[in-house]
């Protein structure tokens, strides 16, 4: 089954969903590890929007204070892992890669 897994910042499993475009919206703005059909993996923030074209997913990353964006086809995604509350709006520096904080 293709799925979406959401973790807390310490690596604790929080949620698991079947991969669908609607469920992917639950990862909007989160640092994610996106797995593709061709075997490649991208570690970027993810945004899936309500749109007429549910094939498009926007990926982005902040590098040297600049936003780098990429658009990918939803149909090419096989699995997604996301870190909850990883968006910089939660009061921390932007993640530059998918990694958990140390467990206490």
HUKAMO-V579223 format. One record per residue. N is the residue number from 1. RES is the residue in one small letter. SS is DSSP state (helix for helix, strand for strand, loop for the rest). PHI is phi in radians with two decimals (999 if undefined). Layout:
BEGIN
N,RES,SS,PHI
N,RES,SS,PHI
END
This chain:
BEGIN
1,x,loop,999
2,x,loop,-1.34
3,x,strand,-2.55
4,x,strand,-2.07
5,x,strand,-2.10
6,x,strand,-2.02
7,x,strand,-2.04
8,x,loop,-1.35
9,x,loop,-1.12
10,x,loop,-1.57
11,x,loop,1.70
12,x,loop,-1.25
13,x,strand,-1.13
14,x,strand,-1.95
15,x,strand,-2.49
16,x,strand,-2.48
17,x,strand,-2.32
18,x,strand,-1.24
19,x,loop,-1.22
20,x,loop,-2.58
21,x,helix,-1.10
22,x,helix,-1.09
23,x,helix,-1.18
24,x,helix,-1.08
25,x,helix,-1.08
26,x,helix,-1.25
27,x,helix,-1.86
28,x,loop,-0.94
29,x,loop,1.40
30,x,loop,-1.75
31,x,strand,-1.12
32,x,strand,-2.35
33,x,strand,-1.91
34,x,strand,-1.88
35,x,strand,-1.79
36,x,strand,-1.93
37,x,loop,-0.95
38,x,loop,-1.39
39,x,loop,1.61
40,x,loop,-1.34
41,x,strand,-2.34
42,x,strand,-2.11
43,x,strand,-1.95
44,x,strand,-2.63
45,x,strand,-1.25
46,x,strand,-2.21
47,x,strand,-2.45
48,x,loop,-2.12
49,x,loop,-1.98
50,x,loop,-1.18
51,x,loop,-2.67
52,x,loop,-1.09
53,x,loop,-1.83
54,x,loop,-1.47
55,x,loop,-1.63
56,x,strand,-1.83
57,x,strand,-2.21
58,x,strand,-1.65
59,x,strand,-1.98
60,x,strand,-2.65
61,x,strand,-2.63
62,x,strand,-1.74
63,x,strand,-2.18
64,x,loop,0.88
65,x,loop,1.10
66,x,strand,-2.12
67,x,strand,-1.56
68,x,strand,-1.85
69,x,strand,-2.06
70,x,strand,-2.63
71,x,strand,-1.94
72,x,strand,-2.26
73,x,strand,-1.48
74,x,helix,-0.99
75,x,helix,-1.11
76,x,helix,-1.55
77,x,strand,-1.52
78,x,strand,-1.94
79,x,strand,-2.66
80,x,strand,-2.42
81,x,strand,-2.11
82,x,strand,-2.30
83,x,strand,-1.81
84,x,loop,-1.10
85,x,loop,1.05
86,x,loop,-1.61
87,x,loop,-1.22
88,x,helix,-0.99
89,x,helix,-1.10
90,x,helix,-1.48
91,x,loop,1.64
92,x,loop,-2.29
93,x,loop,-1.14
94,x,loop,-1.08
95,x,loop,-1.22
96,x,loop,-1.88
97,x,loop,-2.72
98,x,loop,-1.42
99,x,loop,-2.64
100,x,loop,-1.61
101,x,loop,-1.31
102,x,loop,-1.21
103,x,loop,-1.25
104,x,loop,-1.65
END
